[in-house]
């Protein structure tokens, strides 16, 4: 349903700066409240008509309130003609109109981008910046009723005044009742929960009753997440808000609430929730490269920005080479002497550290690709877990952890003393290489297991190189040769291992900041008001 200008019949779109409709031909402005639908009966319906575009390549769908020009699929990047049809969509209850204009979104993005050093030049080009697209994301907004209830609770308060620390205990009598509002979660399975958290919150107090005129010139996503997905979380948040609110109204007291969730629910009498569908504004900017996309997402109400910025490897190694040359020149001017053996085992330690950092990056990719923390993704199902009693009491486990910490500290202290008193001893190299090799093997096993569950599975290669290098170092430590070139050669091998980790980290960092094209939005052709 296109919104026609009453003066010239041209298409009108929602203009962000004026918060009104604007004609693209005669520049006439019209307030949303002054616009009347041709069929007033549509306002009271539970659905409204949208144009749905379906990609023949990947089956992706996007919707608009009228016929937009769509050059290619926003999900897979395919340039096939998209199939178009009219469809009834659930009418949202409320909508937060865009408050951030496209010009302001671009300016904020450029300012944030200027703080990044190794940014691909394509991300700074004007053509790319013009690709910001406004999308309305469906959100499920919940309300939880609190029956009138009287509470008898205990609380504590700790604070410092002057030279004294105070601990106070309270008896709290409270009466509460009412409704907890403003609990909203994104309801699009394609919109990752982690992104939603980064650009949150939205101020629901600025929401308006939904009218089609607000989305004129923009796209909107479909509601794909069932309301029960967040039901349990909503109740938990409501219950915690009850105890937190009582504590705040009691003068900043920390309320002692029951430990078991079932007891909290019984005490607060929270049981069930209501929900509605709202639309929240989001600006999207997508960059496609080698079959994947990177994205920058902005809260269209507050301007809060979430960015994925890949690294330009050429720029990185160029700057790193210059810094290395400068550092080498500075160190060459400083009189110092380090034994070759010390250089070799220090290199082994740094190799192990770089492997640990690389393993951490692989874990992040594993969590992201498998939607471990993405509750709203429909492919993730929560499994019931049963608590198992530990075989040992907690105090025994605590003692074990303490002893383990002391052993690790003792080993570290031993190594430090060996370095201080005699770095040339054979034992130092053996212990260092044995420990670093053991940790490297553990990291290899962990990283290989993670990589088996992600699309890019080459993470084991630099980890395996690290194991080979450290095995060589251990053999050198056992042989304990007298010639220095063995230790210098070992240091060079460790440096090459760190270089392999560094290159892999950059490749995986670029991989982490992107995702497969069909899993993300790339929307083009909407006629956004500026």
N, C-alpha and C positions, 0 to 999 in steps of 0.2 A: 504494500500500500504506500505509494508515493505521496508526500505532502505537497500539495500544489499551492503556489502563490495566488492569493485572491486578486492581485493586480494584473499579473501577466500570464499566469498559468505555469510559470517555471517551477522547477523543483526547489524546495526549501530544505535547509539542513540546520542542525543545532549549532549555533555559534557560541563557542566557549567564553570569550571575553564578555559578551553581553548577556549570556544565559538566556538567549531568545532565538527564535527561528530567523533565518536570513535567506533571502532569495538569491540564487546564484546569477540571476539575469538582471533584475532591476534593483537589487540591493535593498529591497524593502525588509524591515525588521518587524517581527510580530512576537508578542509575549506568548509564552506557553499557555497561560490561562485564557488568552483570547482565541486560541485555536479550538475550533469545534470539529469533531469528526463528522463526516457526512452521514454516518449511521450512528446516532447516539446510543443505540442499543448495544453496540460493541463494547462500550465502556464497562458494562456490568457483566460481561462474559468472563469465564475463567481462562480463556485462551484468546490469542490474537493471531492474525495471519502474517507469516513471514515468508521470504524467499529463501529456500534452502539450496545450497550448491553442493553437489556431490562429485568427488574426484573419481574418475573411472579407473585410475591406477592404484590408489591405495584405499578408496572408500571413505576418505575423510569428508566431513561435513562442516559447513559454516553457514550462518544465517544472517540476513539483513532485513530491515523492514520494507525495503523496496528493491527494485532491480538495480544492482550495482554492476560496474564493469569489472569482471574478474579475469585477469590475464592468465593465471596459472594457479595450481593448487597450493594453498598456504601450508600444507602439511608435508608433502613429499617433494615439492618444487617442480612437479610435472607440468608441462606446458600444454597438455591436452585440453580440449574444450570441456569445461565443467558442465555437468548436467544440472539443469535448473528446474525446480518445481515449487509449487505453493504448498504450504503446510501449516497446520495449526500448532502453535507453541503455547506452553503454559504461561499465563499472564503473571508476571512478577507482582508482588504486593507493593514494593517501594523501589526507588532507584536513587542512587547518588549521582547527580550529573557531573560531567567532567568540570573540574575547577582549574586544571592546568592546561593551558593552550599548547598547541603543537610547537610554537616558537619557543615557549618557555621550557618545554620538555627537551628540545634540541640543545638549548643553551645550558641547561643543567647537566646534560649528558656530556657536552664538550668540556665543561669545567671539571667534571669527574674524570674524564679521559686524560686530561692534561697532567694528572698526577701519576699516570702509569708511564713507565719508561719504555718498555719493549713492546709497543703496541703495533700490530700490523697496520701499514699505512692505509689499507682499504677502509678501515674503521673510521678514519678521520675525513674521508672524502665526502664532498657535499651530496653526491648522488646517494650514498649510503645513509647519510643523516636525514635525507628527505623521506626515508622509508619508514619513519615512525608511523604506526597505525594504532588507532584507538579501538579497544575492545571492551565490551561490557561482560564481565565474568559473573556468572550466577553464583550467589552465595546463599547458604542456608542460614537463616537467622532464627535463633531459638529464644524462647521465654520459659522460665521455670517459676511456677507458683510456690510461695512459701506460706503454708497455713499459719494463722495466728498461733503463736507458741511461746511458752514461758520456759526460760533456760535458767538452770543453776549450774554455773561453771566455776572452775578455778583458773587463775592466771598468775603469771609472774612478770616481773619487770626488772631488768638489770641496767644500771647506768652508773656513770662516774661523775662525781661532783667534787671539785678540788682535789684533795689527796685521797679521797675515800671512794671505794667501790661499794655500791648499794645493790642489794637483792631484796625485792619486795614481793610478797605473795598476797593475792586478792581472792575474795569471794565475790563472784559476779552474778547478779540477778538481772536478766534481760528478757524483754518481750519483743518479739519481732513478727513480721508478717508482711506480705506484699508480693512483688514480682521482680525477679532478676531478669534484666534485658541486656541486649547488646552482645550476645554470644553468637558470633558469626564465623562460618567456615566455608571455604570455597567448595563449590559443588560441581566442579568440572574435573573429570578424571585426568584430562590432559594437562591441567594446570597444576604443577607439582606443589605439594604442600610446603616444601622448603622455601620456594619462591614466595608463596603467599605469606609465610611468616616474616620474610625479610622486608616486604613492602607494607606490612601491617603496622598500625591499625587503621581502619577506616572509621570516620566519625559518623555514626548512624544518626546523630541528631540533625545532620544536614540532609537527610534523605527526604525525598518528595514522593507523593503518591505517583505510581507509575503511569506514564502516558507515552504513547508511541512517538510523540514529537521529540522526546529527549534522545532517542536513539537514531533520529534521522541523520544519515551520513556516517553512521558507525556500524560496526559489526557486533554481534553478541554470540556467546557460546551457549551450547545446549546444557540443560540440567542433566547430568549423567550419574551423580552420586546420590544414592538413596539416603533419606534423612536419618535412618537408624544407624548409619555409619558412625556418626558423631554423638549418638544418643547417650552412651555411657560417659563419654568425656564431658558432655554438657552437664550432666548431673554431678559429676565429680567437681567440676569448676564451681558450680552453684553452691555446693556444700562447703567448699573451701572458702568461698566468698562470704558465707554466713559467719564462719568463725573469725575470719579476718576482719569483717565489718564490726563484729562485736568488740574485738580487741581494739580497733581504732577508735570506736566511740567511747571506750572505757579509758581513754587517755594513753594509747600506745601500749597496751598490755598484750603480752603474748598468751593467748588462750590455750589452755591444756585441753585438747580435744581427744576423744576416744581414738585409740590406735587402729582399730578395725574399721574398715569402710562400712560394713553392714551396721555397726553401732552408730556411726555418724549419720547414716541415712535414716535410721530409726529415730534418732534424737532430733534431727532437723525436720523430719517428716516430708522430705523431698521425694516425690514419686511421680515421674513422668514429666513431659515437656510439650510445648507447642512449637511449631515451626512454620516458617513461611519462606518464599523464594524472593530474594532481592537481587538487584543488579548493581555491581560496583565497577567504577571506571579504572581501566589499566591501559597504559601506553606500552606498546611492544615495538622493539627494534630487533630484527633478526639478520644474522650474517651467515651465509651458506659457504662452506669450503670443504671440498673433497668428500661430498656425501654426508656431511654433518653440518649442524647449525650452532652458532653461539648467539646468545640473546642478552638484551638489556631490557629490564622490565621496570616501569615506573608507576607508582600509585598516582592515578589521575586526579585524586583529590588533594593529597598532601605534597606530592612531588618526591616522596621517598623512593630511592633508586636501588635496584639490585642489578649488578653487572657481572657478566662472564667475559673476561678479556683474555684471549689467547696470547701467547708469547711469539714474537717474531724471532726465530732462531738466528738469523743473520745479524740482526741488531744486537741480540744478546751476546753472541761470541765476539762481535766487533768491540763492544764496550768492555767485555770481560778481558779481551786481549790487551786493550790499552791499559786497564787497571792492573793487570798482571805485570806488564812491562814496567809500569811506574813503581809497583811494589818491589819488584826484583831490583830495580835501580836503587831504591832507598835502602833495602836490606844489604846490598853489596857495599854500601858505604859505612855500615855499622860493623865495627870489629866484634866478632863473636865466633865461638867454636862449639860445634855440636858433634858428638861421636857418630860415625856412620850407623852403628847399631841402633842408637837412639832415633835417628832419622827413619830407619826402616820400620821399627815397631810403632812409632808415632804415625807413620803413613798407614799402617794396618788399622790403627784405631780410627783414623779419619775415614778410611774405606768402609769400615763397619758402620760408622755414624751415617755416612751418605746412603748406605744400603737401608738403614733403619728409616730414614726420611722417605726414601723411595717406596718402601713397603707401606708406609702410612698413606702415601698418595694412592696406592693401589686399593687400599681398604676404603678410602673415600669414594673411588669409582665404583667399587663393589656395592657399597651402600646405595649409591645413586642409581645405578642401573637396575638393581633389584628392588628398588622402592622400599628399602628397609624401614625408613622413617616417614614414608608417604602414606598416611592413613587413608586419605581420600582417594587413592588410586584403587579402582574397582578390581584390579587383579590381585590385590592383597587381601587376605582373609585372616582375621584374628583367630588364633587357636587358643583353646582353653588350656591353661597350665595348672598342674597340681603341685603344690608345695611338698617337697620331700624333706623329711627330717635328716639333719646331718648326723653322721655316725659319731662325730666327736663334738664335745661341748665347745661353745664359742671361746671359752677361755683357753682351751688347749690350742685351738686354731690361732688365737691371738699370740700365744707364746711361740708357736711355730713360725709365724710371720716375723716376730721380733728377732728370733734366732737367725732366720734367713737373712734379714736385713743386716744383722751384726756380721754374719759370714761375708756378705758382699762388701761391707765396709772394711772388714779385715783384709780381704783380698786386695781392695783398692789401696789401702794403707801400705800393704806389703809392696805393691808395685811402685808406689811413690818412694818408699824408703830405698828400694833397689835402685831407682833412678838417681836418687840423691847421693847415695854412698858409692855405688859402683855400677854405672850403666853398661860396662863391658862384660858383666857376668852372663854366662850362658843361660842361666835360669830365667832371667828377665824376658828374653826373647821367646823362650819356650812357653812361659805362662801367658804372655800377651797374645802370641799367635794361637795358642790353644783356646783361650777364652774368646777371642774375636772370631775364630773359625767356628766354634760351637754356636755363638750367636748368629753368625752368618748362615749356618745350616738351618737354624730355627726360623730365621727370616725367609730363607728360601722355601721351606715347607709351607709357611703361612702365606707367602706371596703367591706361590704356585696354586695353592688351593683357591685363593681369591680370584686369580686370573682365569681359572677354569670356568668361572661363573660370570665372566664379562665378555664383551664382544672381542676386544683386543687382547690376545692371549700371549704376547711376547715378553711379558714381564719377567719370566724365569731366566731369560738370557743374561742380562747384566748381573742378576743374583748368582747365577752359575759361574760367571766369570770371576766374581768375587770369591767364591769357594775355591776355585782353581788357584787363584793368586795366593790366598791364605794358606792353602796346602803347601804350595811351593815355599812360602815363608816359614811354615812349621818345619819342613825338611831342612831348610837352611839353618834354622835355630838348632835342630838336632845335630847337624854336621858341625856347626860353629866354625866356619872357615875363617882363616886369618886375613884374607885379602878383602879390602874395603869394597872392591867393585861388586861383590856379591850383594852387599847391603844397599849400595846405591842402585843396583839393578832391581832389587826388591822394591825399593821406594818408587822407582819409575813404574814398575808393574802395578803397584797400588794406585799411583796417580792415573794410570790408564783405566784401572777399574773404576775409580771415581768419575773419570770422564764418561765412561759407559753409563754409569748411574745418572750423571747429569744430563746427557743427551736423552736417555730414556725418560727422565723426570720431565723434561721439557715436552717431549712427545706426548706423554701421558697427561701432563698439565693441560696441553691443548685439547687432548681427548676429554679430560674431565670438564673443561669449560664448554664442551659441545655435547650434542646428543644426536641420535639417529633422526634424520629428517622427519619421518612419519610420526614421531612422538612429540612434535612441537608445532607451534603455530607460525605460519608465515602468511599474513593476510595482506592482500593488495587490492587496490581499486576503490576503496571506500572514499567518499567525498567528504573529508572531515572539515568542519568549520575551523577557521584559524583565528 
